[in-house]
Each structure stands twice: as structure tokens, then as C-alpha cells.
Amino acid sequence: MVVKRYRVAGRVQGVGFRAFVLRQTRQLALRGWVRNVSDGTVEALVDASEAHHAAFENLIREGPRHAEVRLVLVVDEPDQAALPEGFTIAHERD
């Protein structure tokens, strides 16, 4: 399993993006969290196999119907300590 941090920019807040991510990650049985960031982006920390990361990235690049994803940044994350057992929507970050 690999942990990756995703930062999604565009029209991604106020369009159901976090709920979309939550549904998709639960279907894929992924572990982690998603949250809004005060700069207007959405951030997710995901623990998954490389194949599931590829599927997840494809889904968030598309996003829910009213979203407009302009950029997805992906960074490998070495620390797994802060991950929940399932997948959750976390509190907004500054």
C-alpha cells in the first residue's frame, strides 16, 4: 500500500466534490480523508494500491457533474500515522 496526497484545484468547492470523493473511495475500499482548504482547493490523503490510486486519480480528474477540475497535484506521502481506518471528510484546513 502507498499513501499519496492529492490537491485538486478549479471549481471544486460548493459542488459536492468531497461527497463525491467519499462515495468513490468507499466503493474502492480506500483509507484516508478529504477536506476543503481555505485557498479554494480540495485535499485528500489516500492509502491504496498503485492500481487503486490510478483509478482514484482518474475519478477526481473528472469530478462530480458541476465541478471543473483544472489541476491535480499528487505527492507521495511517507507518513501514514494520521489516517483513519475507513475514509472520512475531515475539517477544513487553512
GIPEJO-V986959 format. One record per pair of residues at least 24 apart in sequence whose C-alpha atoms are under 8 Angstrom apart, sorted by the first residue. I is the first residue (numbers start at 1). J is the second residue. D is the distance in whole Angstrom. If there is no record, write none. Layout:
BEGIN
I;J;D
I;J;D
END
This chain:
BEGIN
1;47;6
1;48;5
1;49;5
1;50;7
2;47;5
2;48;5
2;49;6
2;50;7
2;76;8
2;77;8
3;45;7
3;46;5
3;47;4
3;48;7
3;76;6
3;77;5
3;78;7
3;79;8
3;80;7
4;45;6
4;46;5
4;47;7
4;74;7
4;75;6
4;76;4
4;77;5
5;43;7
5;44;6
5;45;4
5;46;6
5;74;6
5;75;5
5;76;6
5;77;6
6;43;6
6;44;5
6;45;6
6;46;8
6;72;7
6;73;6
6;74;5
6;75;7
7;41;7
7;42;6
7;43;5
7;44;7
7;71;8
7;72;6
7;73;5
7;74;7
8;41;6
8;42;5
8;43;6
8;60;8
8;69;7
8;70;8
8;71;6
8;72;5
8;73;7
9;40;7
9;41;5
9;42;7
9;69;6
9;70;6
9;71;5
9;72;6
10;40;8
10;41;7
10;67;8
10;68;6
10;69;5
10;70;5
10;71;7
11;67;5
11;68;5
11;69;6
11;70;8
12;40;7
12;41;6
12;42;7
12;67;5
12;68;7
12;69;7
13;40;6
13;41;7
13;42;7
13;67;8
15;64;7
15;66;6
15;67;6
16;64;7
16;67;8
17;63;7
17;64;6
17;67;7
18;42;8
18;89;7
19;89;8
20;63;7
20;64;6
21;60;7
22;87;7
22;88;7
22;89;7
24;56;8
24;59;8
25;56;7
25;87;7
26;86;8
26;87;7
28;52;7
29;86;8
30;86;7
30;87;7
31;83;7
31;84;7
31;85;6
31;86;5
31;87;5
32;83;5
32;84;6
32;85;7
32;86;6
32;87;5
32;88;7
33;83;7
33;84;7
33;87;5
33;88;5
33;89;6
33;90;6
34;88;7
34;89;5
34;90;6
35;89;6
35;90;5
35;91;6
35;92;6
35;93;7
36;91;7
36;92;5
36;93;7
37;92;5
37;93;5
37;94;6
38;92;7
38;93;6
38;94;5
39;94;8
45;83;8
47;80;8
END
